[in-house]
């Protein structure tokens, strides 16, 4: 199940693999080609059964183009996941992460509008 709060947007070619819930907060942007993936496999088991964990994206977050958000990840309030990043661990509030695996690049600062 995919749920999304007010004033959020999902661009074209976004893949939401919703075996279990994906929750997107308010004022979020999920950019073109991002992959939100709630499923994986238990590689320690000989039959590699499906394993699923929910994804939560809190208010004011931006998931940039072609990024991957893995099972069980929470992207906290105001965080930005850079283009093509691979996120397998939670992202702290008001941080920018990027790379594979994603690491913190900097804090996100909001400038006042004049």
HUQUI-V766799 format. One record per residue. RES is the residue in three letters. SS is DSSP state (helix for helix, strand for strand, loop for the rest). D_FIRST is the distance of its C-alpha to the first C-alpha in Angstrom with 1 decimal. Layout:
<<RES,SS,D_FIRST> <RES,SS,D_FIRST>>
This chain:
<<UNK,loop,0.0> <UNK,strand,3.8> <UNK,strand,6.5> <UNK,strand,10.1> <UNK,loop,13.4> <UNK,loop,16.7> <UNK,loop,18.8> <UNK,loop,16.3> <UNK,strand,16.4> <UNK,strand,14.9> <UNK,loop,17.9> <UNK,loop,18.4> <UNK,loop,17.9> <UNK,loop,15.0> <UNK,strand,13.0> <UNK,strand,9.4> <UNK,strand,9.2> <UNK,loop,5.7> <UNK,loop,7.4> <UNK,loop,6.3> <UNK,loop,4.6> <UNK,strand,6.3> <UNK,strand,8.3> <UNK,strand,11.1> <UNK,loop,14.1> <UNK,loop,16.8> <UNK,loop,19.3> <UNK,loop,17.5> <UNK,strand,18.2> <UNK,strand,16.4> <UNK,loop,19.3> <UNK,loop,20.1> <UNK,loop,19.2> <UNK,loop,17.2> <UNK,strand,15.1> <UNK,strand,12.2> <UNK,strand,12.2> <UNK,loop,10.6> <UNK,strand,13.0> <UNK,strand,16.7> <UNK,strand,19.6> <UNK,loop,22.1> <UNK,loop,25.2> <UNK,loop,27.5> <UNK,loop,26.9> <UNK,loop,28.9> <UNK,loop,26.1> <UNK,loop,23.6> <UNK,loop,20.7> <UNK,strand,17.1> <UNK,strand,16.0> <UNK,strand,12.5> <UNK,loop,12.1> <UNK,loop,9.6> <UNK,strand,10.7> <UNK,strand,11.9> <UNK,strand,13.9> <UNK,loop,16.3> <UNK,loop,18.3> <UNK,loop,20.7> <UNK,loop,19.6> <UNK,strand,20.2> <UNK,strand,18.7> <UNK,loop,21.6> <UNK,loop,22.0> <UNK,loop,21.3> <UNK,loop,20.3> <UNK,strand,18.2> <UNK,strand,16.0> <UNK,loop,15.9> <UNK,loop,14.0> <UNK,loop,14.5> <UNK,loop,15.8> <UNK,strand,16.1> <UNK,strand,17.7> <UNK,loop,19.7> <UNK,loop,21.0> <UNK,loop,23.0> <UNK,loop,22.7> <UNK,strand,23.2> <UNK,strand,22.2> <UNK,loop,25.0> <UNK,loop,24.8> <UNK,loop,24.4> <UNK,loop,23.8> <UNK,strand,22.3> <UNK,strand,20.6> <UNK,loop,20.4> <UNK,loop,21.3> <UNK,loop,20.4> <UNK,strand,21.9> <UNK,loop,24.2> <UNK,loop,24.3> <UNK,loop,26.4> <UNK,strand,27.0> <UNK,strand,26.9> <UNK,strand,26.1> <UNK,strand,26.9> <UNK,loop,28.0> <UNK,loop,27.2> <UNK,loop,26.5> <UNK,loop,25.7> <UNK,strand,28.3> <UNK,strand,29.2> <UNK,strand,31.3> <UNK,strand,32.1> <UNK,strand,31.2> <UNK,loop,29.7> <UNK,loop,32.2> <UNK,loop,31.8> <UNK,loop,35.1> <UNK,loop,36.3> <UNK,loop,36.6> <UNK,loop,40.3>>
